[in-house]
Amino acid sequence: MSNLTCPVCKKIAISWWEKVNLSPISQHQCSNCGASLSVPFYSLLFVMLPFALLLLHVAFLSSYHPSLTYGLLPLAFFISLFFIGKAPLIER
């Protein structure tokens, strides 16, 4: 089962871009059965984790490796996109 699949009708419910814009607070209708879909709250924590680690790096280690800080920002962004893609859809 894909992470874009509706948990109710088991068909592709939303596009990847619609899922990227989905949050635990917002909902999206399944294009097939009309069920209200969202992502669980814990998925928001996984998305924020790479940026939290980057902030810790900036706070404590940026004076030792200033150029590494700029290289880690795109890496944190793409890791967050990876976690968004792995979050399951749930029915609300």
Phi and psi in degrees as a GROMACS rama.xvg file:
@    title "Ramachandran Plot"
@    xaxis  label "Phi"
@    yaxis  label "Psi"
@TYPE xy
-75.5015  159.544  SER-2
-77.732  -0.662944  ASN-3
-104.38  5.35591  LEU-4
-87.4547  137.909  THR-5
-69.2416  132.267  CYS-6
-71.711  -13.1165  PRO-7
-90.2381  -56.7303  VAL-8
-97.9135  -7.82726  CYS-9
63.1609  28.5901  LYS-10
-117.793  162.416  LYS-11
-60.6351  123.691  ILE-12
-101.561  -41.8418  ALA-13
-139.099  164.759  ILE-14
-83.0645  167.806  SER-15
-63.7999  -39.8805  TRP-16
-65.6323  -37.9139  TRP-17
-65.0344  -34.4551  GLU-18
-71.0293  -35.4117  LYS-19
-62.2357  -35.1323  VAL-20
-84.8215  -1.83655  ASN-21
-85.8836  140.784  LEU-22
-130.546  170.116  SER-23
-62.0367  -21.4885  PRO-24
-87.0627  -36.317  ILE-25
-87.1752  163.168  SER-26
-131.324  156.528  GLN-27
-136.423  142.757  HIS-28
-83.7789  138.305  GLN-29
-66.2548  134.878  CYS-30
-72.9285  -13.6903  SER-31
-100.34  -53.3067  ASN-32
-107.93  -11.1809  CYS-33
82.9144  9.74882  GLY-34
-69.0353  146.305  ALA-35
-80.5023  122.253  SER-36
-116.126  148.801  LEU-37
-151.302  -176.242  SER-38
-115.901  152.554  VAL-39
-69.9709  158.998  PRO-40
-64.4172  -33.2811  PHE-41
-65.8647  -22.3088  TYR-42
-65.8742  -29.8593  SER-43
-64.7237  -35.4894  LEU-44
-66.2659  -39.7082  LEU-45
-67.2685  -31.8366  PHE-46
-71.5785  -36.8835  VAL-47
-80.4001  -17.9604  MET-48
-58.5621  -48.0273  LEU-49
-60.6529  -36.1805  PRO-50
-72.8061  -32.9376  PHE-51
-65.4845  -41.3379  ALA-52
-66.1935  -36.0636  LEU-53
-65.4672  -39.7612  LEU-54
-64.3381  -38.5034  LEU-55
-63.0734  -39.579  LEU-56
-63.2183  -44.2571  HIS-57
-63.8412  -40.266  VAL-58
-68.2987  -36.6121  ALA-59
-112.326  -26.6622  PHE-60
-120.721  -2.36501  LEU-61
-66.7174  -25.3924  SER-62
-71.4017  -24.6371  SER-63
-85.4083  -34.9394  TYR-64
-135.986  73.1487  HIS-65
-66.889  -33.7532  PRO-66
-73.5944  -26.3116  SER-67
-66.8182  -30.0057  LEU-68
-61.0021  -43.5405  THR-69
-70.0886  -28.7148  TYR-70
-75.9559  -26.213  GLY-71
-79.7414  -20.7293  LEU-72
-63.3527  -49.7401  LEU-73
-64.2787  -33.6168  PRO-74
-63.8106  -43.2667  LEU-75
-63.0933  -38.148  ALA-76
-63.4832  -46.3379  PHE-77
-71.6005  -32.2001  PHE-78
-65.7835  -38.6821  ILE-79
-63.5769  -41.2658  SER-80
-61.9711  -36.8504  LEU-81
-62.2295  -44.959  PHE-82
-67.0109  -33.7678  PHE-83
-62.6554  -42.133  ILE-84
-66.4442  -27.4643  GLY-85
-86.9939  -12.4416  LYS-86
-67.8873  133.238  ALA-87
-77.3824  154.627  PRO-88
-86.329  139.444  LEU-89
-126.757  156.797  ILE-90
-87.0573  136.255  GLU-91
